[in-house]
Amino acid sequence: MKKIWLLWGIIVLIWACDTEQKVIDTGVSNPYFDGTIMDYLRSNDKNWDLTVEMIEYADLTDLFEGQVDTCPEITFWAPPAYSILRFMLESQKAAVPGEIYTKIADIPKELCRTFLLKHVVNKKYLKSDIAYINKDYFINEEKQDGGTDMTCIEGNKIRAYLRGSSWAGVADVGAVTLNLYSMEHGEIPVASPDIQPQNGVVHALNYSYNFGKI
């Protein structure tokens, strides 16, 4: 329990220092990882220990190891362990009977499967595959013809898009960020895109992401 509340304090500190697109220290500087998505997640307990635990508990290991014939390459908009931890802590604060989660095994297995599959697209989408936003319109406007629409395995719809930034007062010559919009929940903070294991790509979501709201 002390460990949980210590991690909660770390999360609060991260929120206080949050920026538009914060990079998660994924443990690798080379975007290519010699192993499966599951191998990659297991290689970095700091960011993914609860993510791995939930995948295993939900019986989805085969999907993330590339052993499902119908899903040879996937895009995983990966929720970090901090987001899952915060989800559990908030359940304890709300104290709804039957919905108090102190560990992964307290969460209904089917709910874990549903939440995880909301983050998986059955196709590999690198950052370079994503279209720029049409700046004349908001990302959720009907006239918006930019970005790249995706449907996750669970059926929820998301829209990824690129946005350029200014540098030295010149528009669109600075860093290009990958952004994500949930058609149901709004903007989703992306931290580190284009981590490339052998069976797809991982786009790490920000620590501030509210788990399940995608």
Summary of the structure (lengths in Angstrom):
residues: 214
radius of gyration: 17.3
end to end distance: 28.4
largest distance: 54.8
contacts: 633
relative contact order: 0.19
helix: 31%
strand: 21%
